[in-house]
Amino acid sequence: METSDSQTETGDSPWYAEGLRFSCTQCGRCCGGAPGFVWVDESELDRLSESMDMDRSTFDRQFTRRVGNRVSLVEYPDGDCIFLDPNSRGCLVYDSRPIQCRTWPFWDTNLASPADWSATCEECPGAGKGTLYLLEEINIRASEKSV
């Protein structure tokens, strides 16, 4: 049986089987830094444009870019997400944010090992604190994917 990196060597359960704590502080650290991609699908684009009271085509022209066959939100030149308020560092579309954003910090890369989770906790002030997410909820969030 093949196991993921986040599972124990026996394959029975992941190292975080007892759950992990997280509470978003809306500090914006996960929304900025090195350039990257925030992948969005059609339903997310509809939700985002509606939340901003914009027609979809105007929203797409102003806030998205095509990368191959996929669509990503645009960024500021420094790599910050276009929806990260430069002053407050809060998300301007928090209630409508894409799946990729809603599932932070329960990404495969952060859950791969206790050391990876520890590094995430060093970067994110809400990781390792607050609400206890049980294994089932972590697995649901970790499995949610955008396009």
Buried (B, 14 or more C-beta within 10 A) or exposed (E): EEEEEBBEEEEEEBBBEEBBEBEBBBBBBBBBEEEEBBBBBEEBBBBBBEBBEBEEEEBBEEBBEEEEEEBBBEBEEEEBBBBBBEEEBBBBBEEBBBBBBBBBBBBEEBBBBEEBBEBBBEEBBBBBEEEEBEBEBBBEBBEEEBB
